[in-house]
Amino acid sequence: MTQGCVRLGQALETPAPGRDGQQAVVFFRPEDVHISGDGKGQPALIEARMFQGLLTRVQLCIEHEQPVRIHAELPSREAVALEPGTLVRVKIPQEVVHVFPLEE
């Protein structure tokens, strides 16, 4: 947490409780992870893809201060073109992110 915010590159930025430098746990749902089509967002590498009927779960790796792995659930018709090894950009809307400071 820095300057009262939690950031994951250009993927998300949200106000956070706690003090600067304190570690935090960040929660969001896989269906709230958006693959950006406008060139904005944080670069992420598609590591795996699992078809689940109407939805496909995609495992993404974001290189930030250290590798961060997240999941996205996307409509299968949109995910069909997202092959492992493809670089995409992701965004997570601020209003769906929940932040909890870790106690020290």
PyRosetta script that sets phi, psi and omega in degrees:
from pyrosetta import init, pose_from_sequence

init()
pose = pose_from_sequence("MTQGCVRLGQALETPAPGRDGQQAVVFFRPEDVHISGDGKGQPALIEARMFQGLLTRVQLCIEHEQPVRIHAELPSREAVALEPGTLVRVKIPQEVVHVFPLEE")
pose.set_psi(1, 126.0)
pose.set_omega(1, 175.0)
pose.set_phi(2, -135.7)
pose.set_psi(2, 141.6)
pose.set_omega(2, 179.4)
pose.set_phi(3, 51.5)
pose.set_psi(3, 37.0)
pose.set_omega(3, 176.7)
pose.set_phi(4, 74.3)
pose.set_psi(4, 12.7)
pose.set_omega(4, -178.3)
pose.set_phi(5, -131.9)
pose.set_psi(5, 155.2)
pose.set_omega(5, 168.4)
pose.set_phi(6, -108.6)
pose.set_psi(6, 132.8)
pose.set_omega(6, -179.5)
pose.set_phi(7, -129.6)
pose.set_psi(7, 146.0)
pose.set_omega(7, 169.8)
pose.set_phi(8, -128.2)
pose.set_psi(8, 79.9)
pose.set_omega(8, -175.8)
pose.set_phi(9, 54.5)
pose.set_psi(9, -131.2)
pose.set_omega(9, 178.5)
pose.set_phi(10, -97.8)
pose.set_psi(10, 6.4)
pose.set_omega(10, -179.1)
pose.set_phi(11, -77.2)
pose.set_psi(11, -41.5)
pose.set_omega(11, 179.7)
pose.set_phi(12, -153.9)
pose.set_psi(12, 150.3)
pose.set_omega(12, 172.6)
pose.set_phi(13, -148.7)
pose.set_psi(13, 125.1)
pose.set_omega(13, -177.6)
pose.set_phi(14, -148.1)
pose.set_psi(14, 145.8)
pose.set_omega(14, 175.4)
pose.set_phi(15, -59.9)
pose.set_psi(15, 148.5)
pose.set_omega(15, -177.6)
pose.set_phi(16, -136.2)
pose.set_psi(16, 141.8)
pose.set_omega(16, 174.1)
pose.set_phi(17, -74.1)
pose.set_psi(17, 162.6)
pose.set_omega(17, 179.6)
pose.set_phi(18, 103.1)
pose.set_psi(18, -168.3)
pose.set_omega(18, -176.8)
pose.set_phi(19, -115.6)
pose.set_psi(19, 160.0)
pose.set_omega(19, 179.3)
pose.set_phi(20, -57.3)
pose.set_psi(20, 139.4)
pose.set_omega(20, 179.6)
pose.set_phi(21, 86.5)
pose.set_psi(21, -12.6)
pose.set_omega(21, 180.0)
pose.set_phi(22, -77.2)
pose.set_psi(22, 140.5)
pose.set_omega(22, 177.3)
pose.set_phi(23, -75.1)
pose.set_psi(23, 154.4)
pose.set_omega(23, -178.5)
pose.set_phi(24, -142.6)
pose.set_psi(24, 157.9)
pose.set_omega(24, 172.4)
pose.set_phi(25, -106.4)
pose.set_psi(25, 133.2)
pose.set_omega(25, -176.7)
pose.set_phi(26, -117.2)
pose.set_psi(26, 128.4)
pose.set_omega(26, 179.5)
pose.set_phi(27, -119.2)
pose.set_psi(27, 140.9)
pose.set_omega(27, 170.2)
pose.set_phi(28, -158.5)
pose.set_psi(28, 159.9)
pose.set_omega(28, -177.6)
pose.set_phi(29, -88.8)
pose.set_psi(29, 146.2)
pose.set_omega(29, 179.1)
pose.set_phi(30, -57.6)
pose.set_psi(30, -31.0)
pose.set_omega(30, -179.8)
pose.set_phi(31, -74.0)
pose.set_psi(31, -10.1)
pose.set_omega(31, 178.1)
pose.set_phi(32, -93.9)
pose.set_psi(32, -0.8)
pose.set_omega(32, 176.1)
pose.set_phi(33, -85.6)
pose.set_psi(33, 124.5)
pose.set_omega(33, -177.0)
pose.set_phi(34, -111.1)
pose.set_psi(34, 134.0)
pose.set_omega(34, 171.2)
pose.set_phi(35, -83.3)
pose.set_psi(35, 122.5)
pose.set_omega(35, -174.6)
pose.set_phi(36, -82.5)
pose.set_psi(36, 131.3)
pose.set_omega(36, 176.1)
pose.set_phi(37, -101.7)
pose.set_psi(37, -1.4)
pose.set_omega(37, -175.4)
pose.set_phi(38, -103.7)
pose.set_psi(38, 9.2)
pose.set_omega(38, 179.0)
pose.set_phi(39, 82.3)
pose.set_psi(39, -1.4)
pose.set_omega(39, 178.1)
pose.set_phi(40, -98.2)
pose.set_psi(40, 161.4)
pose.set_omega(40, -180.0)
pose.set_phi(41, 109.0)
pose.set_psi(41, -179.8)
pose.set_omega(41, -176.5)
pose.set_phi(42, -92.6)
pose.set_psi(42, 131.7)
pose.set_omega(42, 175.5)
pose.set_phi(43, -59.8)
pose.set_psi(43, 138.7)
pose.set_omega(43, 178.8)
pose.set_phi(44, -144.8)
pose.set_psi(44, 141.0)
pose.set_omega(44, 179.1)
pose.set_phi(45, -96.4)
pose.set_psi(45, 130.4)
pose.set_omega(45, 175.7)
pose.set_phi(46, -77.4)
pose.set_psi(46, 118.9)
pose.set_omega(46, -179.3)
pose.set_phi(47, -96.9)
pose.set_psi(47, -33.3)
pose.set_omega(47, -178.5)
pose.set_phi(48, -156.5)
pose.set_psi(48, 161.0)
pose.set_omega(48, 179.8)
pose.set_phi(49, -144.9)
pose.set_psi(49, 132.5)
pose.set_omega(49, -179.5)
pose.set_phi(50, -128.3)
pose.set_psi(50, 114.7)
pose.set_omega(50, 177.8)
pose.set_phi(51, -69.4)
pose.set_psi(51, 131.3)
pose.set_omega(51, -179.5)
pose.set_phi(52, -133.4)
pose.set_psi(52, 36.6)
pose.set_omega(52, -178.8)
pose.set_phi(53, 89.9)
pose.set_psi(53, -120.1)
pose.set_omega(53, -179.6)
pose.set_phi(54, -65.3)
pose.set_psi(54, -27.6)
pose.set_omega(54, -179.5)
pose.set_phi(55, -114.6)
pose.set_psi(55, 154.1)
pose.set_omega(55, 172.8)
pose.set_phi(56, -124.8)
pose.set_psi(56, 130.5)
pose.set_omega(56, 177.3)
pose.set_phi(57, -91.5)
pose.set_psi(57, 128.3)
pose.set_omega(57, -178.4)
pose.set_phi(58, -117.0)
pose.set_psi(58, 128.3)
pose.set_omega(58, 174.8)
pose.set_phi(59, -93.6)
pose.set_psi(59, 127.7)
pose.set_omega(59, -176.8)
pose.set_phi(60, -119.2)
pose.set_psi(60, 145.9)
pose.set_omega(60, 174.4)
pose.set_phi(61, -118.7)
pose.set_psi(61, 121.7)
pose.set_omega(61, 177.9)
pose.set_phi(62, -106.0)
pose.set_psi(62, 124.8)
pose.set_omega(62, 174.3)
pose.set_phi(63, -87.4)
pose.set_psi(63, 112.9)
pose.set_omega(63, 178.5)
pose.set_phi(64, -124.1)
pose.set_psi(64, -125.6)
pose.set_omega(64, 173.5)
pose.set_phi(65, -69.8)
pose.set_psi(65, -29.4)
pose.set_omega(65, 171.9)
pose.set_phi(66, -148.9)
pose.set_psi(66, 162.3)
pose.set_omega(66, -179.7)
pose.set_phi(67, -61.2)
pose.set_psi(67, 135.3)
pose.set_omega(67, 178.0)
pose.set_phi(68, -123.7)
pose.set_psi(68, 126.6)
pose.set_omega(68, 179.5)
pose.set_phi(69, -105.9)
pose.set_psi(69, 130.7)
pose.set_omega(69, 177.7)
pose.set_phi(70, -133.0)
pose.set_psi(70, 165.7)
pose.set_omega(70, 176.3)
pose.set_phi(71, -117.1)
pose.set_psi(71, 146.5)
pose.set_omega(71, 173.2)
pose.set_phi(72, -125.7)
pose.set_psi(72, 140.3)
pose.set_omega(72, 171.9)
pose.set_phi(73, -110.6)
pose.set_psi(73, 119.0)
pose.set_omega(73, -174.1)
pose.set_phi(74, -123.9)
pose.set_psi(74, 152.6)
pose.set_omega(74, 172.6)
pose.set_phi(75, -55.6)
pose.set_psi(75, 133.4)
pose.set_omega(75, -175.4)
pose.set_phi(76, -58.2)
pose.set_psi(76, -33.5)
pose.set_omega(76, 179.0)
pose.set_phi(77, -64.7)
pose.set_psi(77, -31.3)
pose.set_omega(77, 177.1)
pose.set_phi(78, -80.6)
pose.set_psi(78, -32.9)
pose.set_omega(78, -174.1)
pose.set_phi(79, -81.1)
pose.set_psi(79, -13.1)
pose.set_omega(79, -175.7)
pose.set_phi(80, -58.0)
pose.set_psi(80, -31.4)
pose.set_omega(80, -178.3)
pose.set_phi(81, -86.8)
pose.set_psi(81, -4.4)
pose.set_omega(81, -176.2)
pose.set_phi(82, -93.1)
pose.set_psi(82, 88.0)
pose.set_omega(82, -178.6)
pose.set_phi(83, -82.2)
pose.set_psi(83, 147.4)
pose.set_omega(83, 171.8)
pose.set_phi(84, -54.4)
pose.set_psi(84, 139.2)
pose.set_omega(84, -176.6)
pose.set_phi(85, 96.3)
pose.set_psi(85, -9.6)
pose.set_omega(85, -180.0)
pose.set_phi(86, -81.3)
pose.set_psi(86, 138.0)
pose.set_omega(86, 175.5)
pose.set_phi(87, -94.5)
pose.set_psi(87, 126.8)
pose.set_omega(87, 178.7)
pose.set_phi(88, -127.4)
pose.set_psi(88, 177.9)
pose.set_omega(88, 173.8)
pose.set_phi(89, -119.9)
pose.set_psi(89, 138.0)
pose.set_omega(89, -177.1)
pose.set_phi(90, -123.0)
pose.set_psi(90, 150.5)
pose.set_omega(90, 175.3)
pose.set_phi(91, -137.4)
pose.set_psi(91, 146.2)
pose.set_omega(91, 176.9)
pose.set_phi(92, -128.8)
pose.set_psi(92, 116.8)
pose.set_omega(92, -176.8)
pose.set_phi(93, -61.1)
pose.set_psi(93, 137.3)
pose.set_omega(93, -177.8)
pose.set_phi(94, -55.3)
pose.set_psi(94, -38.1)
pose.set_omega(94, -173.4)
pose.set_phi(95, -70.2)
pose.set_psi(95, -11.4)
pose.set_omega(95, -180.0)
pose.set_phi(96, -103.7)
pose.set_psi(96, 0.3)
pose.set_omega(96, -176.4)
pose.set_phi(97, -94.8)
pose.set_psi(97, 134.9)
pose.set_omega(97, 177.0)
pose.set_phi(98, -117.5)
pose.set_psi(98, 130.6)
pose.set_omega(98, -176.9)
pose.set_phi(99, -122.1)
pose.set_psi(99, 133.4)
pose.set_omega(99, 178.1)
pose.set_phi(100, -128.7)
pose.set_psi(100, 120.7)
pose.set_omega(100, 178.9)
pose.set_phi(101, -68.6)
pose.set_psi(101, 142.9)
pose.set_omega(101, 176.7)
pose.set_phi(102, -83.4)
pose.set_psi(102, 137.9)
pose.set_omega(102, 177.7)
pose.set_phi(103, -77.5)
pose.set_psi(103, 141.5)
pose.set_omega(103, 180.0)
pose.set_phi(104, -104.4)
pose.dump_pdb("model.pdb")
